[in-house]
Amino acid sequence: MHIPPEMKWLTVKDLAEILRLKPQTIYNRLCTQPDSLPPATRVPGFRGPRWSVRMVREWQAQFEPVELLEAPRRPGRPTKADMVARRRLAVYLAK
């Protein structure tokens, strides 16, 4: 018997994979920050909280995608070749 994906229940592990979090983080947030997760449901006959696929999709849709900005890279430690070149340039300009 084929069950449509909209009728399946997601476990903590499934939700963690979707949100790219660890399962323990899901449990922690259920207790401390339940608003930071989609609404959970207690389904009779199942252990632990469950989420419907439809509700998770609707919850995700309310957030706008964030464009990641690349921060300008700070220069690191100069290489030995850079240091030697600077010394030679300083000696050359001092003449």
C-alpha positions as a printed Julia matrix, in Angstrom:
95×3 Matrix{Float64}:
  0.0    0.0    0.0
  1.43   3.36  -1.05
  1.07   6.26   1.4
  1.32   9.78  -0.05
  4.18  11.85   1.46
  1.71  14.45   2.79
  0.17  11.83   5.08
  3.43  10.6    6.62
  4.61  11.72  10.03
  8.15  12.97  10.54
 10.17  11.84  13.55
 12.7   13.92  15.46
 15.44  12.37  13.35
 13.6   13.21  10.1
 13.0   16.8   11.17
 16.64  17.13  12.27
 17.79  16.07   8.79
 15.44  18.56   7.11
 16.51  21.45   9.35
 20.16  20.34   9.37
 20.27  20.11  13.15
 21.17  17.33  15.53
 18.27  15.35  17.02
 19.29  16.44  20.53
 18.96  20.07  19.42
 15.37  19.37  18.34
 14.6   17.89  21.78
 16.26  20.85  23.51
 14.33  23.38  21.46
 11.04  21.55  22.07
 11.5   22.29  25.77
 13.21  25.67  25.73
 12.26  27.35  22.42
  9.21  25.62  20.93
  8.51  28.65  18.72
 11.77  28.01  16.85
 10.36  24.74  15.43
  7.3   23.81  13.4
  4.3   22.87  15.54
  4.64  19.33  16.88
  1.81  16.83  17.35
  1.41  13.86  19.67
  0.02  11.04  17.54
 -1.71   8.16  19.37
  0.23   4.93  18.93
  3.55   6.68  18.31
  6.28   7.55  20.78
  7.58  11.1   20.86
  6.5   14.19  18.97
  5.65  14.02  15.26
  5.38  16.58  12.5
  3.28  16.47   9.35
  5.17  17.07   6.12
  2.62  19.69   5.07
  2.99  21.67   8.31
  6.8   21.62   8.08
  6.66  22.87   4.48
  4.25  25.67   5.45
  6.45  26.62   8.4
  9.55  26.74   6.18
  7.73  28.83   3.56
  7.19  31.68   6.02
 10.93  32.43   6.07
 12.56  34.39   3.29
 15.77  32.95   1.88
 18.79  34.83   3.16
 21.48  35.82   0.72
 24.84  35.02   2.22
 27.28  37.86   1.9
 30.94  37.08   1.63
 32.97  39.04   4.13
 36.15  40.54   2.75
 39.1   38.39   3.7
 41.6   39.89   6.05
 45.21  39.45   5.1
 46.93  36.76   7.09
 50.54  36.39   8.04
 52.84  37.3    5.12
 54.76  34.49   3.5
 58.53  34.27   3.72
 58.77  35.26   0.05
 56.71  38.41   0.74
 58.92  39.32   3.7
 62.14  38.85   1.68
 60.72  40.9   -1.2
 59.78  43.73   1.17
 63.27  43.72   2.72
 64.91  43.82  -0.71
 62.59  46.66  -1.77
 63.38  48.61   1.42
 67.15  48.16   0.84
 66.78  49.17  -2.82
 64.76  52.31  -1.94
 67.21  53.28   0.84
 70.06  53.61  -1.67
